[in-house]
Amino acid sequence: MTCFPKKDSFFTVQRDAMDMDDLKSPALYVGTTTGQLWIGREGGEEWDCAFDSLPRIHCVKAAVV
């Protein structure tokens, strides 16, 4: 598991680049302008970087299939 850096970390997230899924224990998905997609679990206590080399992320939509 990776986490957000504990200090000196600044991410820019655009208004539509954050969403939650509809599961019983929902996850939060955040896309940054530097191309990282983060997944937050346990109420934001745990974070994983799913992708770190995408182009600028303008919009994130979560879907449960």
ROZA-584890 format. One record per residue (C-alpha): residue number from 1; x, y, z. Coordinates in pm, whole numbers. Each point is the difference from the previous one (the first is absolute). Example, Ala and Ser with C-alpha at 12.3 -4.5 7.8 and 13.67 -1.06 7.14 Angstrom:
# residues 2
{rec 1; {1230; -450; 780}}
{rec 2; {137; 344; -66}}
END
This chain:
# residues 65
{rec 1; {0; 0; 0}}
{rec 2; {122; 348; -81}}
{rec 3; {-127; 310; 172}}
{rec 4; {-13; 369; -61}}
{rec 5; {329; 155; 112}}
{rec 6; {-28; 110; 362}}
{rec 7; {144; 348; -58}}
{rec 8; {87; 244; -277}}
{rec 9; {-246; -153; -244}}
{rec 10; {-231; 207; -216}}
{rec 11; {-244; -144; -252}}
{rec 12; {-236; 193; -223}}
{rec 13; {-336; -167; -57}}
{rec 14; {-255; 145; -238}}
{rec 15; {-365; 21; 101}}
{rec 16; {-116; -307; -199}}
{rec 17; {307; -213; 77}}
{rec 18; {-138; -159; 318}}
{rec 19; {-269; -266; 45}}
{rec 20; {-115; -280; 233}}
{rec 21; {-128; -347; -83}}
{rec 22; {-328; -148; 127}}
{rec 23; {140; -296; 192}}
{rec 24; {-82; -78; 363}}
{rec 25; {344; 131; 101}}
{rec 26; {44; 274; -263}}
{rec 27; {331; 107; -146}}
{rec 28; {91; 352; -104}}
{rec 29; {174; 54; -336}}
{rec 30; {205; 314; -61}}
{rec 31; {177; 97; -322}}
{rec 32; {270; 267; 0}}
{rec 33; {111; 249; -261}}
{rec 34; {340; -175; 0}}
{rec 35; {-152; -331; -116}}
{rec 36; {-32; -197; 322}}
{rec 37; {-312; -197; 89}}
{rec 38; {-34; -60; 375}}
{rec 39; {-243; -239; 171}}
{rec 40; {-95; 75; 360}}
{rec 41; {-140; -267; 229}}
{rec 42; {-100; -22; 367}}
{rec 43; {-139; 352; 4}}
{rec 44; {315; 142; -157}}
{rec 45; {237; -161; 250}}
{rec 46; {158; -222; -269}}
{rec 47; {100; 123; -346}}
{rec 48; {143; -185; -299}}
{rec 49; {135; 156; -319}}
{rec 50; {-158; -211; -275}}
{rec 51; {166; 189; -287}}
{rec 52; {272; 263; 2}}
{rec 53; {81; 74; -363}}
{rec 54; {-333; 92; -157}}
{rec 55; {-59; 329; -179}}
{rec 56; {-173; 280; 193}}
{rec 57; {-320; -142; 153}}
{rec 58; {-305; 221; -54}}
{rec 59; {-278; -237; 109}}
{rec 60; {-37; -318; 210}}
{rec 61; {-317; -213; 3}}
{rec 62; {-32; -316; 210}}
{rec 63; {-223; -286; -115}}
{rec 64; {-82; -330; 166}}
{rec 65; {-61; -275; -254}}
END
